[in-house]
Amino acid sequence: MSQETNTNSEFDKSKIYENLEKIAQPKDYQGKIPWIVQQQIADTNGIHYKQLKGKLDEYPVYELPVNPVKQGLMLDIGCGWGRWLVAGANKGYLPIGIDIRVQFCKAARNTLKDHGHSGYTVVADLQNLPFRKDVFDLVWSFSVIQHTHKTRLMNCLGHIHRILKPGSFTKLEFPNKKGIRNRLGPVKSERNVRDRDKFDSWCVRYYSPKEYRSFFDKIFGNYRDEIHSFLGIGVLKEDLKYLSGKNKLQVLLSLALTQIARIITPLKYWADSLYYIAEKEDKERDFDSIKAVERFMEAHRENPTNNMNLIHLLVCPKTGGALTWDEENSRLVSIEGACYYEVSEGVPMLIEGEGKPL
């Protein structure tokens, strides 16, 4: 790998195997969506969903803000319970998600199934994306990467550039340090001031548009930004369907301010959340990666429910080299790295610190 990777095995394990169902599922629960989604809805969709924990009647459904495609591979970094994987599938992409939590990776696959879609998930660290180069048509992430240290962020951008197909693009959502609401409170919060320089802290980091420009210029050499939302991070038009009261009013105000800022464009830099879009330079694509994607797509057509079809696209997070499937022991083996990675209910555990010696 071209990026330096800092690892903390104890920290990784605390996240990988974290129990996300903080409150046990009630015995009489008969909801239409899994209890884990009910429990995690405020953490994944925003604090304006806090009042809906345990009360959702249906999966919240969102539109991915990109043009539809006939066929393409999409990676969602920090897929959570799978809302953006479904959104990607609805736009024509075959979605692949990574999350550091194995419980989310399993939940996301169930979410796709419940929506009649196929897709894939891998346990991975965003600073060390375990995929071949030149394979994805779109790399997406929403309200995730800002929870990581700057070193993780830059490593992540480097890997995104590596795994994108030439001429393809990434679209990432980040909070804006200059945003109206952000600078009045969250930017100066005690936790963010205290923990932002701690490598393993998951507090939100806030950067200015100028700082984001320097990040993207170092990796891509080009980028553009788009307004996303005011009065909060991750506020979406679809939230109107699910929220009520003051939370609904917040969404309405955010949408109104966003429309005004699209007309008076300098105002977008007062928005609390921005999209950053960068395209990989169009050059000759790696031949081995082309063949790997072809093998993956063939395996997908034969059995779209087999998550291990992903082996054609995966690499060892320790060495960046090939992995082989040890069916007898249900594990992925890196000969070059002299280690193996466990597979939990079909989900590969491709965290560098999870590699076990052969």
C-alpha positions in Angstrom: 0.0 0.0 0.0 1.2 3.5 -0.8 -0.3 5.0 2.4 1.2 4.6 5.9 -1.4 2.9 8.2 -1.6 3.4 11.9 -3.2 0.6 13.7 -4.4 -0.1 17.2 -5.7 -3.7 17.6 -7.5 -3.1 20.9 -9.3 -0.1 19.4 -10.2 -2.0 16.3 -11.6 -4.9 18.2 -13.7 -2.7 20.4 -15.4 -1.4 17.3 -15.4 -4.5 15.2 -17.3 -6.6 17.7 -19.3 -3.8 19.4 -22.9 -4.8 20.3 -25.0 -2.3 18.5 -28.3 -3.3 20.1 -27.8 -1.3 23.3 -31.3 -2.2 24.5 -32.5 -5.7 24.1 -35.3 -6.3 21.6 -38.6 -6.4 23.4 -40.2 -9.8 23.4 -43.4 -8.3 21.9 -41.6 -6.4 19.1 -43.3 -7.0 15.8 -41.9 -4.1 13.7 -41.4 -4.3 10.0 -37.7 -3.5 10.2 -34.9 -5.2 12.2 -34.4 -4.0 15.8 -30.8 -3.0 15.1 -32.0 -0.4 12.7 -34.5 1.0 15.3 -31.7 1.1 17.8 -29.1 2.8 15.5 -31.3 5.2 13.6 -30.2 8.3 15.4 -26.5 7.4 15.2 -26.6 6.7 11.5 -29.3 9.2 10.2 -28.8 12.1 12.6 -29.9 13.2 16.1 -33.1 14.5 14.6 -34.2 10.8 14.5 -33.6 10.4 18.2 -37.3 10.5 19.0 -38.0 7.7 16.5 -35.8 5.1 18.1 -37.9 1.9 18.4 -40.8 3.6 16.6 -40.1 3.4 12.9 -42.8 1.8 10.8 -40.6 1.3 7.8 -37.1 1.6 6.5 -36.2 5.2 5.7 -35.4 5.3 1.9 -33.2 7.9 0.3 -32.1 9.0 -3.2 -28.4 8.9 -4.0 -27.5 12.3 -5.4 -25.8 11.1 -8.5 -27.0 10.3 -12.0 -28.4 6.9 -12.7 -26.3 4.3 -14.5 -27.0 1.1 -16.3 -24.3 -0.8 -14.5 -21.5 0.2 -12.2 -19.7 -0.8 -9.0 -20.2 1.5 -6.0 -18.4 1.4 -2.7 -20.1 2.9 0.3 -17.6 3.7 3.1 -19.2 3.3 6.5 -22.3 1.5 5.2 -24.0 1.2 8.5 -27.3 -0.7 8.3 -27.3 -0.2 4.5 -29.4 2.8 3.6 -27.0 4.1 0.9 -26.4 0.6 -0.5 -30.1 0.5 -1.2 -30.0 4.0 -2.7 -27.1 3.0 -4.9 -28.9 -0.1 -6.1 -31.9 2.1 -7.0 -29.6 4.2 -9.2 -28.3 1.2 -11.1 -25.1 0.4 -9.1 -24.1 -2.9 -7.7 -23.3 -1.8 -4.2 -20.5 -2.9 -2.0 -20.2 -1.6 1.6 -17.5 -1.5 4.2 -17.9 -0.9 7.9 -15.6 -1.5 10.8 -18.5 -3.2 12.7 -19.3 -6.7 11.7 -22.9 -6.4 13.0 -23.5 -3.5 10.6 -22.1 -5.5 7.7 -24.5 -8.3 8.4 -27.4 -6.0 8.9 -26.7 -4.1 5.6 -26.9 -7.4 3.7 -30.3 -8.1 5.2 -31.5 -4.5 4.4 -30.6 -5.0 0.7 -32.4 -8.4 0.7 -35.5 -6.8 2.3 -35.5 -4.2 -0.6 -35.1 -6.9 -3.3 -31.5 -6.0 -4.1 -28.2 -7.8 -4.1 -25.0 -6.4 -2.7 -21.9 -7.1 -0.7 -20.2 -6.1 2.5 -16.7 -6.3 4.1 -15.4 -5.5 7.5 -12.6 -3.0 6.8 -11.0 0.1 8.1 -11.6 3.2 5.9 -7.9 4.1 6.0 -6.9 0.9 4.4 -9.4 -0.1 1.8 -8.8 -3.8 0.9 -9.6 -3.7 -2.8 -7.7 -4.0 -6.1 -6.9 -0.8 -7.9 -9.1 0.6 -10.7 -12.3 -1.3 -9.9 -15.0 1.2 -8.7 -17.2 3.5 -10.8 -18.2 5.5 -7.7 -16.9 5.7 -4.1 -19.4 7.3 -1.8 -19.5 8.2 1.9 -21.9 10.1 4.0 -21.3 11.6 7.5 -18.6 9.0 8.2 -15.0 10.1 7.4 -15.3 13.2 9.5 -15.3 10.9 12.6 -11.6 10.0 11.9 -8.3 11.6 12.6 -6.7 13.6 9.8 -4.2 10.8 9.1 -7.0 8.3 8.6 -8.8 10.8 6.3 -5.8 11.3 4.1 -5.0 7.6 3.9 -8.7 7.1 3.0 -8.5 9.6 0.2 -5.4 8.0 -1.1 -7.0 4.6 -1.3 -10.1 6.0 -2.9 -8.0 7.4 -5.7 -6.3 4.0 -6.0 -9.4 1.9 -6.2 -11.4 4.1 -8.6 -11.5 3.3 -12.3 -9.7 5.9 -14.4 -12.3 8.6 -15.2 -14.6 7.6 -12.4 -15.4 9.8 -9.4 -15.9 10.0 -5.6 -18.6 12.0 -3.8 -18.1 12.5 -0.1 -20.1 14.5 2.5 -18.3 16.5 5.1 -19.2 19.1 7.8 -18.1 22.7 7.2 -16.1 24.4 9.9 -17.5 27.7 8.7 -21.1 26.5 8.8 -23.6 28.7 10.7 -24.7 26.1 13.2 -21.4 24.3 13.4 -19.4 27.3 14.5 -22.0 28.3 17.0 -21.6 25.1 18.9 -20.2 21.7 17.7 -16.9 23.1 16.5 -16.1 24.4 20.0 -17.6 21.5 21.9 -15.5 20.2 24.8 -15.2 16.7 23.3 -14.1 17.9 19.9 -11.5 20.3 21.3 -10.2 17.7 23.7 -10.2 14.6 21.4 -9.7 15.8 17.8 -5.9 15.1 17.8 -6.3 11.6 19.3 -5.8 9.1 16.5 -8.5 6.6 17.7 -11.1 9.1 18.8 -14.4 9.1 16.8 -15.3 12.7 17.6 -16.3 14.8 14.6 -13.5 16.8 13.0 -14.4 20.1 11.3 -12.3 21.6 8.5 -12.8 24.7 6.3 -13.4 24.6 2.6 -9.8 25.9 2.2 -8.5 22.9 4.2 -10.6 20.4 2.2 -9.1 22.0 -1.0 -5.6 21.2 0.3 -6.6 17.6 1.1 -8.1 16.9 -2.3 -5.4 18.7 -4.2 -2.7 16.5 -2.7 -4.5 13.3 -3.8 -6.6 14.1 -6.9 -5.3 17.4 -8.1 -8.9 18.4 -8.8 -12.2 18.7 -7.0 -15.4 20.6 -6.7 -17.8 21.2 -3.9 -21.6 21.3 -3.7 -23.9 22.6 -1.1 -25.6 19.9 1.0 -27.4 21.3 4.0 -27.8 24.0 6.6 -28.7 23.7 10.3 -27.1 20.4 10.8 -24.9 17.6 9.3 -26.7 15.1 7.1 -30.1 16.8 6.8 -32.0 15.3 3.8 -35.2 16.1 2.0 -36.5 12.6 2.6 -36.4 13.2 6.3 -39.7 15.2 6.0 -41.5 11.9 5.5 -40.4 10.5 8.8 -40.0 13.4 11.2 -42.5 15.7 13.0 -42.6 18.8 15.1 -39.5 20.9 15.5 -37.3 18.4 13.7 -39.5 18.7 10.6 -39.3 22.5 10.8 -35.5 22.2 11.0 -35.5 20.2 7.7 -37.8 22.7 6.0 -35.6 25.6 7.0 -32.5 23.7 5.9 -34.1 23.0 2.5 -35.1 26.7 2.1 -31.7 28.0 3.0 -30.1 25.5 0.6 -32.3 26.7 -2.3 -31.4 30.3 -1.6 -27.7 29.4 -1.5 -27.9 27.7 -4.9 -29.1 31.1 -6.2 -26.7 33.3 -4.2 -23.8 30.9 -4.5 -21.3 32.5 -2.0 -23.7 31.6 0.7 -22.9 27.9 0.3 -19.8 28.3 2.3 -22.0 29.1 5.3 -23.7 25.7 4.9 -23.1 23.2 7.7 -22.5 20.3 5.3 -20.9 20.2 1.8 -20.3 17.5 -0.8 -16.8 17.1 -2.2 -16.6 15.5 -5.7 -13.3 14.5 -7.3 -12.6 12.5 -10.4 -9.7 10.2 -11.1 -7.6 11.1 -14.1 -8.5 9.2 -17.2 -5.6 6.9 -18.1 -5.0 3.3 -19.1 -6.7 0.9 -16.7 -4.9 -1.9 -15.0 -5.4 -5.1 -17.1 -5.5 -7.5 -14.1 -8.2 -5.3 -12.5 -10.3 -5.5 -15.6 -10.2 -9.3 -15.6 -10.9 -9.3 -11.8 -14.0 -7.3 -12.3 -15.1 -9.5 -15.1 -14.7 -12.6 -12.9 -16.5 -10.9 -10.1 -19.5 -10.0 -12.3 -19.6 -13.5 -13.7 -19.7 -15.0 -10.2 -22.4 -12.4 -9.2 -24.6 -13.4 -12.2 -24.3 -17.1 -11.2 -25.1 -16.6 -7.5 -25.8 -13.0 -6.4 -26.4 -14.1 -2.8 -22.8 -15.3 -2.2 -20.9 -12.6 -0.4 -17.7 -14.4 -1.1 -17.9 -13.5 -4.8 -15.9 -10.5 -3.5 -12.7 -12.5 -3.4 -12.1 -11.4 -7.0 -11.9 -7.8 -5.9 -10.2 -8.1 -2.5 -6.6 -7.8 -1.4 -4.7 -8.4 1.8 -4.9 -5.2 4.0 -1.4 -6.0 5.3 0.5 -6.4 1.9 -1.9 -5.3 -0.8 -1.4 -8.7 -2.4 -3.8 -11.5 -3.5 -6.0 -13.5 -1.2 -7.1 -17.1 -1.7 -10.2 -18.8 -0.4 -9.6 -21.6 2.0 -13.0 -23.3 1.8 -12.2 -26.1 4.3 -11.4 -23.6 7.1 -13.7 -20.8 5.9 -11.0 -18.2 5.8 -9.1 -15.9 3.4 -5.4 -16.6 3.1 -2.6 -14.2 2.3 0.4 -16.3 1.2 2.6 -13.1 0.9 1.5 -11.9 4.3 1.8 -15.4 5.9 -1.5 -14.8 7.6 -5.3 -15.5 7.2 -8.5 -13.5 7.9 -11.6 -15.0 9.3 -15.0 -14.9 7.6 -18.0 -14.4 9.8 -21.3 -15.6 8.3 -19.9 -14.9 4.8 -18.5 -11.5 5.7 -14.7 -11.2 5.4 -12.9 -9.5 8.3 -10.2 -7.6 6.4 -8.7 -5.4 9.2 -4.9 -5.6 9.2 -4.8 -6.2 13.0 -7.2 -9.2 12.5 -4.7 -11.1 10.4 -3.7 -14.3 12.1 -0.4 -16.1 11.4 -0.6 -19.2 9.3 
